[in-house]
């Protein structure tokens, strides 16, 4: 795996660190008296969990080898992309109130990050990347 590919994967994954902030949004769902629809509880909770796991995954990516580590990285990025897709579906089914965020902001932000996560996932399946982790 070239340094360029290695840095690309790391940067694409690191770009999703913002999702850790969603732990602050959890009290804003309706069940806790906030303005956000309850449908956002699941996506925000999983976002927060994935955000807190990101430093661990980046550490493993940079320091460990092995097919299990590669599998964990693939799993993390696949679940992350799926989680973003759930955010898009949640915005469609239970839109965020306008006072919290505009629909364009929600769709655009989540859309960009799902693409970044999918690119990282795609790069993890390059032959040279798989070979790097197999050794």
PELIN-V107287 format. One record per residue. N is the residue number from 1. SS is DSSP state (H for helix, E for strand, L for the rest). PHI is phi as a letter, one per 30 degrees, with the letter a starting at -180 (* if undefined). Layout:
n: [N;N]
ss: [SS;SS]
phi: [PHI;PHI]
//
This chain:
n: [1;2;3;4;5;6;7;8;9;10;11;12;13;14;15;16;17;18;19;20;21;22;23;24;25;26;27;28;29;30;31;32;33;34;35;36;37;38;39;40;41;42;43;44;45;46;47;48;49;50;51;52;53;54;55;56;57;58;59;60;61;62;63;64;65;66;67;68;69;70;71;72;73;74;75;76;77;78;79;80;81;82;83;84;85;86;87;88;89;90;91;92;93;94;95;96;97;98;99;100;101;102;103;104;105;106;107;108;109;110;111;112;113;114;115;116;117;118;119;120;121;122;123;124;125;126;127;128;129;130;131;132;133;134;135]
ss: [L;L;H;H;H;H;H;H;H;H;H;H;H;H;H;H;H;H;H;H;H;H;H;H;L;H;H;H;E;H;H;H;L;L;L;E;L;L;L;H;H;H;H;H;H;H;H;H;H;H;H;H;H;H;H;H;H;H;H;H;H;H;H;L;L;L;H;H;H;H;H;H;H;H;H;H;H;H;H;H;H;H;H;H;H;H;H;H;H;H;H;H;H;L;L;L;L;L;L;L;L;L;H;H;H;H;H;H;H;H;H;H;H;H;H;H;H;H;H;H;H;H;H;H;L;L;H;H;H;H;H;H;H;H;L]
phi: [*;d;d;d;d;e;d;d;d;d;d;d;d;d;d;d;e;e;d;d;d;d;d;d;d;e;d;d;d;e;d;c;j;c;d;d;e;e;e;d;e;d;e;d;d;d;e;d;d;d;d;d;d;e;e;d;d;d;d;d;e;d;c;c;b;k;d;d;d;e;d;d;d;d;d;e;d;d;d;d;d;d;d;d;d;d;d;d;d;d;d;d;d;b;e;d;d;e;d;c;a;d;e;d;d;d;d;d;d;d;e;d;d;d;d;d;d;d;d;e;d;d;d;d;c;d;e;d;d;d;d;e;d;d;d]
//
